[in-house]
């Protein structure tokens, strides 16, 4: 004796197959290649270039984070993520600041602290 649930399950599966074939799927070849979009290269945010105001804002945020932290040292990746800049950009900004000391922690990560702390 065949259970009725088995029959209904079979019908449901076959219905799903039919409906899935009917869905329109975009052809991968029709989508533009991300590497070919020139507008991403020209955008300063995409290249990581900051104007003077953005640089000052990022520096202020990083200095504020270093001042308000209970820890004396903070990692560069942590500061970068708090300020919304890349690690390389954060390193560049902090290295140009005289009141910031850069070093390497025991784990090998780059760390920063304020000179007066």
N, C-alpha and C positions, 0 to 999 in steps of 0.2 A: 504494500500500500504506500502510495506516494503522499507525502505531506503537502498540503496546499501552500504552505509558506515557501517551499522549494520552487513551486511553479511561479509564484508571484515574484520571487527573487530573480528568477531567470528572465522574466518579462522586464523587470526594472532594469536589469543590467543591459539587456538588448536595447531598451529605450534610450538609456544613457549613451550607448555607442552611437545610435542614430543621431541623437541631438548633438553630440560632440562633433560629429562630422559636419553638421550644418553651421556651426559657429564660424564666423569669419575671423580668420587669424591674419594679422598683417605679415606680409612676406618679409623676411629678414633683410632681403636685398633692397627693399624699398626704403628702409630706415637709413638716415644719413650716418656716416661713420663719424664717431666722436672726434677722432684725430683730424678729420678734414675740416672741422668747423673753425674758420679763421677768427670768429668773434671771441672765442675763449682766449686766444693768445693775446689779443689786444686789450682785454679787460685787465686793469691793474690788480683787481682782487684775485683773478685767476693766476696771474704771474707772481703774486706775492709782493708787488711793489706798493709802497705806502707813500702817500703824500705827507707833508710836514705835520699837518694837523692830526692825521691818523697815527703817525709815529709818536707825537707828543701824548696823545690819548693812551696809546698802548704803554708807553713808558710810565705815565702816571698811574695806570692800573697796576702795573707790575711793582712799582715802588710802594704803592698802597698795600698790595698783597704781602710784600716783604715786611712792611712796618707792622701790619696788624696781626701777623702770624705769631702763634705761640712758639713755633720752632724758629731757631736762628737761621738755618739753611733751608732752602726750598729748591726742588729740582726745576731745571729749565723747562722740561715738557709740561710740568704742572703749571708753571707760570704762563707758559704759552697758551695752554688750554683755557686758563682763566681769562686771558686777555683777547682771545680770538685771533691769534697770529700763529704762524708756523714756528717750529722750534728754531730753525735757522734764523728767522727774522727776530725772534726774541733774544737769541744769543747775540746777534748783531747790535740790537738796540741796547742791551745791558752792557755789552763790552765797551760801548762808547760813553757810558755813564761813569763818572769818576767816583761816585759814592757807592758803587756796587763792586763786590769782590766775587770773582768767578773761580770755581775749583771743580774737582772731581770727587765724588763720594766713594765710599768703600765698594759700592756695587758697580762703580764705573760710570754712573750717570753724572752728567754735568749738573752742578748745583750753584746757587747764588745766595749771597747774603748782603746786608747793608754793611758798610765799612764801620759805622759807629756802634754796631751791636756785638 
